[in-house]
């Protein structure tokens, strides 16, 4: 929703986890990392963790 970048489903999943599950507009990983002051590799680590937890939001 912020920069108009094309979103990977995992970025949408991450947004839902970090911001709001009911969101209909999403930030890409870069914008999320800036918003939450976390690094891109940390975002990827989070996605990996969520995925390993079996969260269906991630592929
Ligand atoms: Zn963005």
PDB file of the backbone (N, CA, C, O) and the ligand in Angstrom, with CONECT records:
HET     ZN  A 101       1
ATOM      1  N   UNK A   1       0.829  -1.201   0.000  1.00  0.00           N
ATOM      2  CA  UNK A   1       0.000   0.000   0.000  1.00  0.00           C
ATOM      3  C   UNK A   1       0.867   1.256   0.000  1.00  0.00           C
ATOM      4  O   UNK A   1       0.404   2.358  -0.296  1.00  0.00           O
ATOM      5  N   UNK A   2       2.120   1.059   0.336  1.00  0.00           N
ATOM      6  CA  UNK A   2       2.962   2.231   0.528  1.00  0.00           C
ATOM      7  C   UNK A   2       3.712   2.612  -0.736  1.00  0.00           C
ATOM      8  O   UNK A   2       3.677   3.766  -1.163  1.00  0.00           O
ATOM      9  N   UNK A   3       4.390   1.640  -1.333  1.00  0.00           N
ATOM     10  CA  UNK A   3       5.258   1.980  -2.454  1.00  0.00           C
ATOM     11  C   UNK A   3       4.754   1.399  -3.766  1.00  0.00           C
ATOM     12  O   UNK A   3       5.319   1.673  -4.824  1.00  0.00           O
ATOM     13  N   UNK A   4       3.681   0.588  -3.705  1.00  0.00           N
ATOM     14  CA  UNK A   4       3.133   0.034  -4.927  1.00  0.00           C
ATOM     15  C   UNK A   4       3.924  -1.128  -5.486  1.00  0.00           C
ATOM     16  O   UNK A   4       3.690  -1.549  -6.619  1.00  0.00           O
ATOM     17  N   UNK A   5       4.850  -1.646  -4.716  1.00  0.00           N
ATOM     18  CA  UNK A   5       5.631  -2.793  -5.170  1.00  0.00           C
ATOM     19  C   UNK A   5       4.732  -4.012  -5.271  1.00  0.00           C
ATOM     20  O   UNK A   5       3.717  -4.115  -4.582  1.00  0.00           O
ATOM     21  N   UNK A   6       5.120  -4.932  -6.139  1.00  0.00           N
ATOM     22  CA  UNK A   6       4.361  -6.171  -6.217  1.00  0.00           C
ATOM     23  C   UNK A   6       4.686  -7.039  -5.022  1.00  0.00           C
ATOM     24  O   UNK A   6       5.844  -7.157  -4.622  1.00  0.00           O
ATOM     25  N   UNK A   7       3.660  -7.645  -4.455  1.00  0.00           N
ATOM     26  CA  UNK A   7       3.849  -8.338  -3.179  1.00  0.00           C
ATOM     27  C   UNK A   7       3.888  -9.844  -3.342  1.00  0.00           C
ATOM     28  O   UNK A   7       3.090 -10.442  -4.064  1.00  0.00           O
ATOM     29  N   UNK A   8       4.836 -10.427  -2.654  1.00  0.00           N
ATOM     30  CA  UNK A   8       4.893 -11.874  -2.505  1.00  0.00           C
ATOM     31  C   UNK A   8       3.886 -12.275  -1.431  1.00  0.00           C
ATOM     32  O   UNK A   8       3.687 -11.530  -0.472  1.00  0.00           O
ATOM     33  N   UNK A   9       3.245 -13.441  -1.573  1.00  0.00           N
ATOM     34  CA  UNK A   9       2.284 -13.870  -0.544  1.00  0.00           C
ATOM     35  C   UNK A   9       2.874 -13.857   0.863  1.00  0.00           C
ATOM     36  O   UNK A   9       2.167 -13.595   1.836  1.00  0.00           O
ATOM     37  N   UNK A  10       4.167 -14.138   0.968  1.00  0.00           N
ATOM     38  CA  UNK A  10       4.784 -14.130   2.292  1.00  0.00           C
ATOM     39  C   UNK A  10       4.871 -12.730   2.879  1.00  0.00           C
ATOM     40  O   UNK A  10       4.842 -12.564   4.098  1.00  0.00           O
ATOM     41  N   UNK A  11       4.977 -11.719   2.016  1.00  0.00           N
ATOM     42  CA  UNK A  11       4.989 -10.342   2.502  1.00  0.00           C
ATOM     43  C   UNK A  11       3.609  -9.972   3.043  1.00  0.00           C
ATOM     44  O   UNK A  11       3.487  -9.286   4.058  1.00  0.00           O
ATOM     45  N   UNK A  12       2.589 -10.434   2.352  1.00  0.00           N
ATOM     46  CA  UNK A  12       1.223 -10.210   2.823  1.00  0.00           C
ATOM     47  C   UNK A  12       1.029 -10.915   4.153  1.00  0.00           C
ATOM     48  O   UNK A  12       0.428 -10.362   5.073  1.00  0.00           O
ATOM     49  N   UNK A  13       1.540 -12.142   4.255  1.00  0.00           N
ATOM     50  CA  UNK A  13       1.446 -12.894   5.497  1.00  0.00           C
ATOM     51  C   UNK A  13       2.156 -12.190   6.642  1.00  0.00           C
ATOM     52  O   UNK A  13       1.652 -12.131   7.764  1.00  0.00           O
ATOM     53  N   UNK A  14       3.325 -11.663   6.343  1.00  0.00           N
ATOM     54  CA  UNK A  14       4.098 -10.971   7.367  1.00  0.00           C
ATOM     55  C   UNK A  14       3.360  -9.722   7.845  1.00  0.00           C
ATOM     56  O   UNK A  14       3.304  -9.434   9.040  1.00  0.00           O
ATOM     57  N   UNK A  15       2.806  -9.003   6.902  1.00  0.00           N
ATOM     58  CA  UNK A  15       2.023  -7.808   7.256  1.00  0.00           C
ATOM     59  C   UNK A  15       0.874  -8.196   8.179  1.00  0.00           C
ATOM     60  O   UNK A  15       0.613  -7.531   9.181  1.00  0.00           O
ATOM     61  N   UNK A  16       0.196  -9.276   7.827  1.00  0.00           N
ATOM     62  CA  UNK A  16      -0.946  -9.710   8.646  1.00  0.00           C
ATOM     63  C   UNK A  16      -0.501 -10.071  10.057  1.00  0.00           C
ATOM     64  O   UNK A  16      -1.188  -9.774  11.035  1.00  0.00           O
ATOM     65  N   UNK A  17       0.662 -10.718  10.147  1.00  0.00           N
ATOM     66  CA  UNK A  17       1.174 -11.125  11.454  1.00  0.00           C
ATOM     67  C   UNK A  17       1.600  -9.916  12.274  1.00  0.00           C
ATOM     68  O   UNK A  17       1.321  -9.837  13.470  1.00  0.00           O
ATOM     69  N   UNK A  18       2.277  -8.978  11.625  1.00  0.00           N
ATOM     70  CA  UNK A  18       2.891  -7.878  12.369  1.00  0.00           C
ATOM     71  C   UNK A  18       1.925  -6.714  12.572  1.00  0.00           C
ATOM     72  O   UNK A  18       1.982  -6.034  13.596  1.00  0.00           O
ATOM     73  N   UNK A  19       1.049  -6.483  11.616  1.00  0.00           N
ATOM     74  CA  UNK A  19       0.214  -5.290  11.667  1.00  0.00           C
ATOM     75  C   UNK A  19      -1.205  -5.649  12.072  1.00  0.00           C
ATOM     76  O   UNK A  19      -1.666  -5.282  13.153  1.00  0.00           O
ATOM     77  N   UNK A  20      -1.881  -6.356  11.211  1.00  0.00           N
ATOM     78  CA  UNK A  20      -3.305  -6.596  11.453  1.00  0.00           C
ATOM     79  C   UNK A  20      -3.766  -7.714  10.537  1.00  0.00           C
ATOM     80  O   UNK A  20      -3.626  -7.642   9.317  1.00  0.00           O
ATOM     81  N   UNK A  21      -4.313  -8.738  11.146  1.00  0.00           N
ATOM     82  CA  UNK A  21      -4.767  -9.898  10.409  1.00  0.00           C
ATOM     83  C   UNK A  21      -5.846  -9.549   9.379  1.00  0.00           C
ATOM     84  O   UNK A  21      -5.945 -10.181   8.328  1.00  0.00           O
ATOM     85  N   UNK A  22      -6.644  -8.538   9.698  1.00  0.00           N
ATOM     86  CA  UNK A  22      -7.755  -8.199   8.830  1.00  0.00           C
ATOM     87  C   UNK A  22      -7.413  -7.174   7.766  1.00  0.00           C
ATOM     88  O   UNK A  22      -8.304  -6.665   7.087  1.00  0.00           O
ATOM     89  N   UNK A  23      -6.138  -6.867   7.614  1.00  0.00           N
ATOM     90  CA  UNK A  23      -5.750  -5.849   6.640  1.00  0.00           C
ATOM     91  C   UNK A  23      -6.180  -6.234   5.231  1.00  0.00           C
ATOM     92  O   UNK A  23      -6.176  -7.409   4.863  1.00  0.00           O
ATOM     93  N   UNK A  24      -6.545  -5.240   4.464  1.00  0.00           N
ATOM     94  CA  UNK A  24      -6.837  -5.493   3.058  1.00  0.00           C
ATOM     95  C   UNK A  24      -5.799  -4.807   2.172  1.00  0.00           C
ATOM     96  O   UNK A  24      -5.752  -5.044   0.965  1.00  0.00           O
ATOM     97  N   UNK A  25      -4.976  -3.965   2.770  1.00  0.00           N
ATOM     98  CA  UNK A  25      -3.868  -3.364   2.045  1.00  0.00           C
ATOM     99  C   UNK A  25      -2.597  -3.709   2.801  1.00  0.00           C
ATOM    100  O   UNK A  25      -2.578  -3.771   4.030  1.00  0.00           O
ATOM    101  N   UNK A  26      -1.532  -3.932   2.033  1.00  0.00           N
ATOM    102  CA  UNK A  26      -0.334  -4.487   2.661  1.00  0.00           C
ATOM    103  C   UNK A  26       0.907  -3.711   2.277  1.00  0.00           C
ATOM    104  O   UNK A  26       0.970  -3.071   1.227  1.00  0.00           O
ATOM    105  N   UNK A  27       1.896  -3.785   3.160  1.00  0.00           N
ATOM    106  CA  UNK A  27       3.197  -3.198   2.877  1.00  0.00           C
ATOM    107  C   UNK A  27       4.137  -4.297   2.415  1.00  0.00           C
ATOM    108  O   UNK A  27       4.040  -5.443   2.854  1.00  0.00           O
ATOM    109  N   UNK A  28       5.044  -3.934   1.525  1.00  0.00           N
ATOM    110  CA  UNK A  28       6.057  -4.897   1.103  1.00  0.00           C
ATOM    111  C   UNK A  28       7.082  -5.060   2.222  1.00  0.00           C
ATOM    112  O   UNK A  28       7.060  -4.332   3.214  1.00  0.00           O
ATOM    113  N   UNK A  29       7.970  -6.021   2.045  1.00  0.00           N
ATOM    114  CA  UNK A  29       8.933  -6.325   3.094  1.00  0.00           C
ATOM    115  C   UNK A  29       9.809  -5.112   3.416  1.00  0.00           C
ATOM    116  O   UNK A  29      10.150  -4.871   4.574  1.00  0.00           O
ATOM    117  N   UNK A  30      10.161  -4.369   2.396  1.00  0.00           N
ATOM    118  CA  UNK A  30      11.028  -3.212   2.604  1.00  0.00           C
ATOM    119  C   UNK A  30      10.320  -2.169   3.471  1.00  0.00           C
ATOM    120  O   UNK A  30      10.902  -1.643   4.419  1.00  0.00           O
ATOM    121  N   UNK A  31       9.074  -1.879   3.143  1.00  0.00           N
ATOM    122  CA  UNK A  31       8.321  -0.890   3.908  1.00  0.00           C
ATOM    123  C   UNK A  31       8.055  -1.396   5.324  1.00  0.00           C
ATOM    124  O   UNK A  31       8.110  -0.628   6.284  1.00  0.00           O
ATOM    125  N   UNK A  32       7.769  -2.686   5.449  1.00  0.00           N
ATOM    126  CA  UNK A  32       7.564  -3.260   6.786  1.00  0.00           C
ATOM    127  C   UNK A  32       8.823  -3.120   7.628  1.00  0.00           C
ATOM    128  O   UNK A  32       8.762  -2.778   8.809  1.00  0.00           O
ATOM    129  N   UNK A  33       9.967  -3.390   7.002  1.00  0.00           N
ATOM    130  CA  UNK A  33      11.213  -3.338   7.763  1.00  0.00           C
ATOM    131  C   UNK A  33      11.502  -1.912   8.204  1.00  0.00           C
ATOM    132  O   UNK A  33      12.022  -1.693   9.299  1.00  0.00           O
ATOM    133  N   UNK A  34      11.168  -0.938   7.359  1.00  0.00           N
ATOM    134  CA  UNK A  34      11.366   0.462   7.748  1.00  0.00           C
ATOM    135  C   UNK A  34      10.378   0.850   8.842  1.00  0.00           C
ATOM    136  O   UNK A  34      10.732   1.540   9.798  1.00  0.00           O
ATOM    137  N   UNK A  35       9.152   0.405   8.691  1.00  0.00           N
ATOM    138  CA  UNK A  35       8.087   0.749   9.633  1.00  0.00           C
ATOM    139  C   UNK A  35       8.403   0.204  11.026  1.00  0.00           C
ATOM    140  O   UNK A  35       8.217   0.893  12.029  1.00  0.00           O
ATOM    141  N   UNK A  36       8.881  -1.040  11.076  1.00  0.00           N
ATOM    142  CA  UNK A  36       9.139  -1.675  12.368  1.00  0.00           C
ATOM    143  C   UNK A  36      10.592  -1.566  12.788  1.00  0.00           C
ATOM    144  O   UNK A  36      10.979  -2.108  13.823  1.00  0.00           O
ATOM    145  N   UNK A  37      11.396  -0.877  12.003  1.00  0.00           N
ATOM    146  CA  UNK A  37      12.813  -0.701  12.329  1.00  0.00           C
ATOM    147  C   UNK A  37      13.511  -2.050  12.496  1.00  0.00           C
ATOM    148  O   UNK A  37      14.314  -2.244  13.408  1.00  0.00           O
ATOM    149  N   UNK A  38      13.191  -2.961  11.606  1.00  0.00           N
ATOM    150  CA  UNK A  38      13.892  -4.235  11.588  1.00  0.00           C
ATOM    151  C   UNK A  38      14.502  -4.413  10.209  1.00  0.00           C
ATOM    152  O   UNK A  38      14.067  -3.794   9.238  1.00  0.00           O
ATOM    153  N   UNK A  39      15.517  -5.268  10.136  1.00  0.00           N
ATOM    154  CA  UNK A  39      16.218  -5.423   8.868  1.00  0.00           C
ATOM    155  C   UNK A  39      15.492  -6.415   7.961  1.00  0.00           C
ATOM    156  O   UNK A  39      14.687  -7.222   8.425  1.00  0.00           O
ATOM    157  N   UNK A  40      15.784  -6.344   6.679  1.00  0.00           N
ATOM    158  CA  UNK A  40      15.193  -7.280   5.717  1.00  0.00           C
ATOM    159  C   UNK A  40      15.526  -8.723   6.098  1.00  0.00           C
ATOM    160  O   UNK A  40      14.635  -9.572   6.097  1.00  0.00           O
ATOM    161  N   UNK A  41      16.800  -9.026   6.426  1.00  0.00           N
ATOM    162  CA  UNK A  41      17.089 -10.410   6.844  1.00  0.00           C
ATOM    163  C   UNK A  41      16.267 -10.837   8.059  1.00  0.00           C
ATOM    164  O   UNK A  41      15.882 -12.001   8.168  1.00  0.00           O
ATOM    165  N   UNK A  42      15.995  -9.894   8.980  1.00  0.00           N
ATOM    166  CA  UNK A  42      15.151 -10.225  10.128  1.00  0.00           C
ATOM    167  C   UNK A  42      13.734 -10.542   9.682  1.00  0.00           C
ATOM    168  O   UNK A  42      13.100 -11.456  10.210  1.00  0.00           O
ATOM    169  N   UNK A  43      13.233  -9.781   8.703  1.00  0.00           N
ATOM    170  CA  UNK A  43      11.908 -10.065   8.145  1.00  0.00           C
ATOM    171  C   UNK A  43      11.875 -11.473   7.583  1.00  0.00           C
ATOM    172  O   UNK A  43      10.930 -12.230   7.806  1.00  0.00           O
ATOM    173  N   UNK A  44      12.934 -11.810   6.844  1.00  0.00           N
ATOM    174  CA  UNK A  44      12.975 -13.135   6.227  1.00  0.00           C
ATOM    175  C   UNK A  44      13.039 -14.225   7.285  1.00  0.00           C
ATOM    176  O   UNK A  44      12.466 -15.303   7.129  1.00  0.00           O
ATOM    177  N   UNK A  45      13.755 -13.916   8.374  1.00  0.00           N
ATOM    178  CA  UNK A  45      13.845 -14.869   9.476  1.00  0.00           C
ATOM    179  C   UNK A  45      12.464 -15.062  10.112  1.00  0.00           C
ATOM    180  O   UNK A  45      12.060 -16.181  10.428  1.00  0.00           O
ATOM    181  N   UNK A  46      11.755 -13.948  10.292  1.00  0.00           N
ATOM    182  CA  UNK A  46      10.403 -14.021  10.863  1.00  0.00           C
ATOM    183  C   UNK A  46       9.500 -14.881   9.995  1.00  0.00           C
ATOM    184  O   UNK A  46       8.756 -15.727  10.491  1.00  0.00           O
ATOM    185  N   UNK A  47       9.581 -14.649   8.686  1.00  0.00           N
ATOM    186  CA  UNK A  47       8.752 -15.424   7.751  1.00  0.00           C
ATOM    187  C   UNK A  47       9.082 -16.901   7.883  1.00  0.00           C
ATOM    188  O   UNK A  47       8.194 -17.752   7.911  1.00  0.00           O
ATOM    189  N   UNK A  48      10.381 -17.191   7.965  1.00  0.00           N
ATOM    190  CA  UNK A  48      10.809 -18.578   8.091  1.00  0.00           C
ATOM    191  C   UNK A  48      10.247 -19.190   9.383  1.00  0.00           C
ATOM    192  O   UNK A  48       9.753 -20.317   9.384  1.00  0.00           O
ATOM    193  N   UNK A  49      10.332 -18.432  10.474  1.00  0.00           N
ATOM    194  CA  UNK A  49       9.818 -18.932  11.753  1.00  0.00           C
ATOM    195  C   UNK A  49       8.320 -19.196  11.693  1.00  0.00           C
ATOM    196  O   UNK A  49       7.841 -20.237  12.144  1.00  0.00           O
ATOM    197  N   UNK A  50       7.583 -18.235  11.128  1.00  0.00           N
ATOM    198  CA  UNK A  50       6.132 -18.399  11.028  1.00  0.00           C
ATOM    199  C   UNK A  50       5.806 -19.626  10.184  1.00  0.00           C
ATOM    200  O   UNK A  50       4.895 -20.394  10.493  1.00  0.00           O
ATOM    201  N   UNK A  51       6.573 -19.787   9.115  1.00  0.00           N
ATOM    202  CA  UNK A  51       6.337 -20.899   8.211  1.00  0.00           C
ATOM    203  C   UNK A  51       6.583 -22.227   8.939  1.00  0.00           C
ATOM    204  O   UNK A  51       5.831 -23.188   8.779  1.00  0.00           O
ATOM    205  N   UNK A  52       7.645 -22.255   9.733  1.00  0.00           N
ATOM    206  CA  UNK A  52       7.974 -23.480  10.471  1.00  0.00           C
ATOM    207  C   UNK A  52       6.942 -23.777  11.554  1.00  0.00           C
ATOM    208  O   UNK A  52       6.767 -24.927  11.956  1.00  0.00           O
ATOM    209  N   UNK A  53       6.261 -22.730  12.024  1.00  0.00           N
ATOM    210  CA  UNK A  53       5.177 -22.929  12.986  1.00  0.00           C
ATOM    211  C   UNK A  53       3.939 -23.510  12.314  1.00  0.00           C
ATOM    212  O   UNK A  53       2.967 -23.868  12.979  1.00  0.00           O
ATOM    213  N   UNK A  54       3.988 -23.598  11.002  1.00  0.00           N
ATOM    214  CA  UNK A  54       2.854 -24.141  10.266  1.00  0.00           C
ATOM    215  C   UNK A  54       1.794 -23.120   9.957  1.00  0.00           C
ATOM    216  O   UNK A  54       0.649 -23.471   9.671  1.00  0.00           O
ATOM    217  N   UNK A  55       2.171 -21.838  10.013  1.00  0.00           N
ATOM    218  CA  UNK A  55       1.191 -20.795   9.729  1.00  0.00           C
ATOM    219  C   UNK A  55       0.796 -20.845   8.252  1.00  0.00           C
ATOM    220  O   UNK A  55       1.648 -20.861   7.363  1.00  0.00           O
ATOM    221  N   UNK A  56      -0.515 -20.870   8.015  1.00  0.00           N
ATOM    222  CA  UNK A  56      -1.005 -21.029   6.654  1.00  0.00           C
ATOM    223  C   UNK A  56      -0.882 -19.757   5.833  1.00  0.00           C
ATOM    224  O   UNK A  56      -1.158 -19.767   4.634  1.00  0.00           O
ATOM    225  N   UNK A  57      -0.471 -18.659   6.462  1.00  0.00           N
ATOM    226  CA  UNK A  57      -0.344 -17.396   5.717  1.00  0.00           C
ATOM    227  C   UNK A  57       0.908 -17.387   4.845  1.00  0.00           C
ATOM    228  O   UNK A  57       1.070 -16.517   3.990  1.00  0.00           O
ATOM    229  N   UNK A  58       1.793 -18.363   5.066  1.00  0.00           N
ATOM    230  CA  UNK A  58       3.081 -18.343   4.374  1.00  0.00           C
ATOM    231  C   UNK A  58       3.244 -19.561   3.480  1.00  0.00           C
ATOM    232  O   UNK A  58       2.764 -20.653   3.787  1.00  0.00           O
ATOM    233  N   UNK A  59       3.931 -19.347   2.371  1.00  0.00           N
ATOM    234  CA  UNK A  59       4.140 -20.457   1.442  1.00  0.00           C
ATOM    235  C   UNK A  59       5.633 -20.734   1.297  1.00  0.00           C
ATOM    236  O   UNK A  59       6.024 -21.636   0.556  1.00  0.00           O
TER     237      UNK A  59
HETATM  238 ZN    ZN A 101       6.924  -1.026  -0.107  1.00  0.00          ZN
END
